[in-house]
Amino acid sequence: MSATAPSVLRRTPQPGPMRPFTVGAGGFLLLGAGHLALVAAAAWGDPSPDQEASSATMRATSTTLLGLERTTLDVVHGMSSVMALFVVSCALLALFAARHSPALVERRTAFGWTLLGASVVGLAISALFLPPPPIVVLTVTTCAFTLALHRATP
């Protein structure tokens, strides 16, 4: 007589939250790195006449922020680049934290909820103001972080 249960009665383990979490964090990494690559490509490429006209107008308009005078073009490019860098950093920190402390992902913690919240708000802003690529990526990250939290232990 076998001490093991028949294979029909064995329960298959439920998939864990780590894989969807990794997909979500990877999406953030893709979003930030893609944006930085786009900014670099735009800086080295030949602008269209419309882009050049827009850039000329932004160069001609300046503002003083905390005693520093900057053109509107400087502010737009600077904010865009820094935000993309922070998205990459956030994604890497999330991946490193999950690797070194899996309980942050395996349980429903503020860690997972914070990333889901950032993804949802980013998706809403993107849907209102941005072109399709960030909308698609943030839809994937939102679904991935939601699934990770759903699979996590309460």
Backbone bond lengths (Angstrom), bond angles and torsions (degrees), N, CA, C in turn:
res aa  C-N    CA-C-N  psi(-1)  N-CA   C-N-CA  omega(-1)  CA-C   N-CA-C  phi
1 M - - - 1.441 - - 1.528 108.47 -
2 S 1.278 115.40 133.83 1.465 120.86 -177.58 1.518 110.37 -87.38
3 A 1.330 115.11 141.16 1.461 119.80 179.22 1.522 111.84 -84.75
4 T 1.320 116.75 -5.72 1.465 119.27 -179.50 1.505 110.23 -96.09
5 A 1.297 115.47 150.57 1.462 120.72 179.49 1.524 109.23 -77.01
6 P 1.324 116.59 152.01 1.462 119.08 176.04 1.532 109.95 -58.55
7 S 1.327 115.74 149.95 1.457 120.08 -176.13 1.525 112.57 -61.56
8 V 1.309 116.95 -23.83 1.462 120.51 179.19 1.528 110.71 -65.81
9 L 1.312 117.14 -32.89 1.455 120.99 -175.90 1.534 113.10 -89.29
10 R 1.310 117.41 -9.74 1.468 119.28 -179.62 1.517 110.36 -71.49
11 R 1.280 115.12 138.83 1.464 120.47 177.73 1.521 108.56 -88.98
12 T 1.309 115.79 131.68 1.461 118.56 175.46 1.525 107.68 -80.34
13 P 1.319 116.84 138.06 1.461 118.46 -178.36 1.532 110.92 -66.53
14 Q 1.304 114.45 143.03 1.462 120.07 177.99 1.521 108.74 -71.96
15 P 1.338 116.76 143.50 1.466 117.86 177.24 1.524 110.20 -64.13
16 G 1.305 115.28 145.33 1.455 120.61 -177.03 1.527 112.50 -87.76
17 P 1.306 115.91 176.80 1.456 121.40 -177.09 1.529 114.62 -84.24
18 M 1.338 117.74 -10.65 1.464 119.08 -171.90 1.525 113.27 -65.07
19 R 1.327 117.43 -42.51 1.470 119.27 -178.10 1.527 112.10 -63.56
20 P 1.331 120.73 -50.62 1.466 117.73 178.06 1.534 112.68 -63.82
21 F 1.331 116.48 -33.52 1.461 119.12 176.71 1.527 110.17 -61.45
22 T 1.330 116.62 -44.17 1.458 121.60 179.49 1.528 110.82 -63.45
23 V 1.323 117.09 -37.51 1.468 120.82 176.05 1.530 109.99 -63.30
24 G 1.329 117.23 -43.17 1.460 120.54 178.83 1.517 112.40 -63.09
25 A 1.323 116.60 -47.60 1.468 120.20 179.40 1.528 110.27 -66.02
26 G 1.323 116.90 -37.35 1.458 120.81 176.08 1.521 111.86 -63.30
27 G 1.321 116.11 -35.22 1.467 120.30 175.69 1.514 111.55 -64.00
28 F 1.344 116.32 -41.76 1.470 119.39 175.44 1.526 110.35 -60.94
29 L 1.326 116.20 -42.34 1.467 120.84 179.42 1.532 110.27 -61.99
30 L 1.309 116.90 -45.20 1.462 121.77 177.40 1.522 111.31 -61.28
31 L 1.312 116.64 -43.27 1.465 121.28 -179.38 1.520 111.24 -61.25
32 G 1.322 117.25 -49.78 1.468 120.92 -178.99 1.513 112.65 -67.14
33 A 1.332 116.98 -45.68 1.466 120.58 -179.29 1.526 110.67 -66.91
34 G 1.313 116.71 -39.79 1.462 120.54 177.34 1.514 111.46 -62.68
35 H 1.316 115.82 -40.63 1.461 119.34 179.20 1.528 110.96 -66.00
36 L 1.332 117.32 -43.94 1.464 120.18 177.15 1.529 111.00 -60.89
37 A 1.321 117.44 -40.19 1.467 121.10 177.99 1.525 110.67 -64.88
38 L 1.317 116.97 -40.00 1.463 121.05 178.16 1.521 111.34 -64.71
39 V 1.326 117.32 -41.89 1.469 121.57 177.91 1.526 109.89 -62.30
40 A 1.335 117.05 -43.72 1.473 120.67 179.35 1.520 110.87 -65.26
41 A 1.322 117.34 -43.10 1.465 120.71 179.84 1.524 110.94 -63.69
42 A 1.326 116.22 -40.16 1.464 119.66 179.07 1.527 111.34 -65.98
43 A 1.326 116.85 -35.23 1.465 120.74 -179.75 1.525 111.39 -68.65
44 W 1.330 117.15 -32.14 1.458 120.56 -177.35 1.524 113.09 -96.57
45 G 1.330 117.36 -11.91 1.461 120.43 -177.25 1.520 112.27 -86.08
46 D 1.320 114.56 172.66 1.468 120.77 175.45 1.519 108.40 -88.68
47 P 1.338 116.86 120.16 1.465 118.84 -179.07 1.529 111.35 -73.09
48 S 1.316 114.73 150.92 1.466 119.89 174.37 1.528 107.72 -72.24
49 P 1.325 118.44 165.06 1.469 119.69 177.63 1.539 113.06 -57.67
50 D 1.336 116.47 -38.11 1.470 119.41 177.87 1.520 111.50 -65.62
51 Q 1.335 116.79 -42.13 1.461 120.27 178.32 1.519 110.93 -64.88
52 E 1.308 117.04 -40.50 1.461 120.37 179.42 1.521 111.09 -64.79
53 A 1.326 116.94 -40.76 1.469 120.42 178.10 1.526 110.75 -63.97
54 S 1.331 116.18 -42.11 1.461 120.35 178.36 1.528 110.86 -64.11
55 S 1.331 116.41 -44.63 1.463 120.68 179.14 1.522 111.22 -63.16
56 A 1.317 117.33 -40.00 1.472 120.94 179.28 1.524 110.49 -62.48
57 T 1.312 116.47 -41.25 1.469 120.15 177.95 1.521 110.80 -64.74
58 M 1.328 117.06 -42.48 1.467 120.26 179.50 1.529 111.56 -69.00
59 R 1.342 117.60 -32.93 1.468 120.44 175.82 1.527 111.19 -67.48
60 A 1.322 116.24 -32.40 1.462 121.41 -177.51 1.526 112.18 -79.15
61 T 1.321 116.92 -13.94 1.460 121.49 -179.14 1.519 108.51 -106.67
62 S 1.317 115.55 124.04 1.466 118.31 179.79 1.515 109.76 -126.94
63 T 1.311 113.41 163.18 1.455 120.54 178.37 1.526 107.91 -143.26
64 T 1.304 115.44 154.26 1.457 119.81 177.00 1.520 108.09 -105.74
65 L 1.322 114.22 121.34 1.462 120.87 179.62 1.518 108.74 -117.47
66 L 1.308 116.50 113.08 1.457 122.03 178.98 1.532 111.97 52.25
67 G 1.323 115.57 41.51 1.457 120.95 176.54 1.516 115.52 88.13
68 L 1.322 118.21 -5.85 1.459 121.88 178.81 1.522 109.90 -106.61
69 E 1.315 116.59 126.25 1.460 119.71 177.64 1.523 109.32 -87.77
70 R 1.324 115.55 128.84 1.462 122.24 179.62 1.523 108.84 -136.37
71 T 1.345 115.63 146.77 1.461 118.52 173.79 1.524 108.23 -77.20
72 T 1.308 115.21 160.32 1.459 119.83 177.13 1.526 110.26 -61.04
73 L 1.325 117.02 -37.02 1.465 120.85 178.01 1.531 110.77 -62.42
74 D 1.348 116.92 -42.85 1.469 120.18 177.13 1.525 111.25 -59.39
75 V 1.319 116.67 -44.49 1.465 121.45 -177.89 1.530 110.44 -65.08
76 V 1.335 116.75 -44.97 1.464 120.28 -179.13 1.528 110.80 -63.09
77 H 1.338 116.99 -48.39 1.467 119.98 -179.99 1.526 111.68 -66.24
78 G 1.308 116.67 -40.72 1.466 119.98 179.51 1.517 112.29 -63.71
79 M 1.333 116.79 -48.77 1.471 119.79 179.71 1.519 110.92 -62.90
80 S 1.317 116.85 -41.95 1.456 121.33 -179.19 1.530 111.03 -61.68
81 S 1.310 116.73 -46.36 1.470 120.87 -178.83 1.517 112.01 -67.06
82 V 1.328 116.94 -44.01 1.466 120.45 -179.55 1.525 111.00 -65.89
83 M 1.317 118.36 -41.51 1.461 120.63 178.65 1.527 110.83 -63.69
84 A 1.332 117.50 -40.53 1.470 119.97 177.70 1.529 110.45 -63.45
85 L 1.308 116.60 -41.12 1.470 120.76 177.20 1.527 110.83 -61.52
86 F 1.336 117.25 -41.09 1.455 120.15 178.48 1.530 111.96 -67.90
87 V 1.323 118.56 -34.32 1.469 120.29 176.35 1.525 109.87 -64.64
88 V 1.336 117.11 -43.63 1.464 120.99 176.79 1.530 109.91 -60.36
89 S 1.323 116.92 -46.21 1.470 121.27 -179.86 1.522 111.58 -62.09
90 C 1.314 117.06 -43.17 1.470 121.62 178.82 1.525 110.21 -61.28
91 A 1.330 116.21 -44.30 1.467 120.09 179.58 1.523 111.18 -62.57
92 L 1.324 116.81 -45.84 1.461 119.95 179.37 1.527 111.46 -63.61
93 L 1.321 117.24 -42.51 1.466 120.03 177.65 1.522 111.33 -62.01
94 A 1.328 117.47 -39.93 1.465 120.71 178.07 1.526 110.74 -63.30
95 L 1.328 116.65 -43.80 1.467 119.94 178.89 1.531 111.98 -65.41
96 F 1.337 116.94 -42.56 1.470 120.69 178.70 1.531 110.53 -64.45
97 A 1.330 116.92 -44.38 1.466 120.28 -179.15 1.525 110.62 -63.59
98 A 1.330 117.08 -42.56 1.464 120.40 179.94 1.523 111.07 -64.53
99 R 1.317 116.39 -36.91 1.464 119.61 179.40 1.531 111.41 -68.67
100 H 1.313 116.98 -41.21 1.464 120.75 -175.46 1.527 113.64 -88.60
101 S 1.318 116.75 -18.56 1.457 120.46 177.76 1.535 108.91 -142.48
102 P 1.325 117.57 74.81 1.468 121.48 -175.56 1.528 114.15 -57.71
103 A 1.327 117.01 -23.08 1.470 119.52 179.62 1.521 111.76 -61.20
104 L 1.324 116.82 -25.21 1.467 119.86 176.98 1.523 111.66 -61.43
105 V 1.322 116.46 -28.87 1.461 121.67 -179.18 1.523 111.06 -100.08
106 E 1.320 117.31 -36.53 1.457 121.49 -175.60 1.519 112.86 -71.26
107 R 1.302 116.90 -20.26 1.467 121.91 175.63 1.525 108.33 -114.43
108 R 1.289 118.04 154.01 1.467 121.56 177.09 1.513 108.86 -77.53
109 T 1.310 114.47 98.45 1.462 120.52 -177.96 1.520 109.60 -118.13
110 A 1.323 114.82 171.15 1.469 120.51 176.59 1.518 110.86 -60.52
111 F 1.316 117.57 -25.38 1.460 122.52 178.02 1.532 110.37 -57.61
112 G 1.308 116.65 -53.48 1.464 121.33 179.95 1.515 112.74 -68.29
113 W 1.333 116.42 -40.36 1.462 120.05 179.92 1.527 111.59 -64.81
114 T 1.325 116.54 -35.84 1.466 120.12 179.60 1.525 110.59 -65.17
115 L 1.329 117.08 -44.15 1.462 120.32 179.26 1.526 110.97 -66.68
116 L 1.324 117.24 -39.10 1.462 119.59 176.13 1.531 110.02 -63.39
117 G 1.323 117.32 -44.25 1.464 120.45 179.08 1.522 112.11 -59.76
118 A 1.334 116.31 -44.34 1.470 120.11 178.54 1.524 110.57 -62.45
119 S 1.318 116.55 -38.96 1.457 120.77 -179.73 1.527 111.38 -66.84
120 V 1.329 116.88 -44.16 1.468 121.18 -179.54 1.529 110.81 -64.40
121 V 1.323 117.21 -46.67 1.460 120.15 179.82 1.529 110.31 -65.25
122 G 1.336 116.84 -42.00 1.464 120.26 176.72 1.519 111.74 -60.57
123 L 1.324 116.90 -39.76 1.460 121.19 177.96 1.529 110.64 -64.42
124 A 1.320 117.44 -43.87 1.466 120.45 179.55 1.532 111.23 -61.74
125 I 1.321 116.80 -45.43 1.461 120.68 178.91 1.530 110.12 -64.07
126 S 1.321 116.47 -42.80 1.466 120.81 179.35 1.520 111.26 -62.20
127 A 1.327 116.91 -42.86 1.465 120.70 -179.75 1.528 111.20 -61.36
128 L 1.325 116.56 -32.84 1.468 120.41 -179.80 1.528 113.44 -80.58
129 F 1.341 117.78 -35.53 1.459 119.56 -167.04 1.528 116.93 -125.91
130 L 1.320 119.27 -14.11 1.465 120.00 -169.18 1.523 112.49 -116.21
131 P 1.336 116.55 165.40 1.466 120.63 178.00 1.530 111.77 -74.71
132 P 1.331 117.61 175.40 1.473 121.54 -173.69 1.526 117.90 -56.84
133 P 1.347 121.99 -39.02 1.474 117.35 -174.00 1.538 115.36 -53.73
134 P 1.341 120.37 -49.40 1.472 116.87 178.62 1.530 112.74 -68.26
135 I 1.314 117.21 -27.78 1.473 120.00 177.16 1.525 109.39 -64.14
136 V 1.333 116.52 -45.45 1.464 120.96 179.96 1.525 110.57 -64.70
137 V 1.332 116.86 -49.17 1.472 120.43 -177.90 1.523 110.35 -61.66
138 L 1.323 118.02 -44.50 1.468 120.18 -178.06 1.525 112.40 -72.74
139 T 1.324 118.00 -24.67 1.472 119.84 171.70 1.528 109.40 -65.72
140 V 1.329 116.28 -43.17 1.473 120.93 178.47 1.530 110.35 -64.40
141 T 1.349 117.21 -45.89 1.465 118.99 -178.73 1.527 111.15 -64.41
142 T 1.318 116.94 -38.83 1.471 120.06 178.72 1.523 110.73 -63.13
143 C 1.328 116.68 -45.31 1.471 119.84 177.53 1.528 111.11 -63.21
144 A 1.332 116.34 -41.56 1.471 120.26 -178.39 1.527 111.39 -65.19
145 F 1.327 117.41 -46.97 1.470 119.53 179.79 1.531 110.96 -66.65
146 T 1.339 117.81 -34.70 1.467 120.98 176.48 1.526 110.35 -63.80
147 L 1.332 116.66 -45.45 1.464 120.64 178.88 1.529 111.02 -64.12
148 A 1.328 116.87 -40.72 1.468 119.78 178.20 1.525 110.77 -60.52
149 L 1.314 117.22 -43.48 1.473 120.07 179.13 1.521 110.81 -68.40
150 H 1.325 116.94 -36.39 1.465 120.54 177.85 1.533 111.00 -63.01
151 R 1.326 116.15 -39.53 1.469 120.82 -179.44 1.520 113.06 -79.91
152 A 1.308 117.36 -17.75 1.466 121.04 -177.90 1.524 110.57 -70.28
153 T 1.312 115.03 156.98 1.458 121.20 177.42 1.519 109.00 -78.51
154 P 1.333 116.71 133.69 1.483 118.14 179.25 1.508 112.67 -63.25
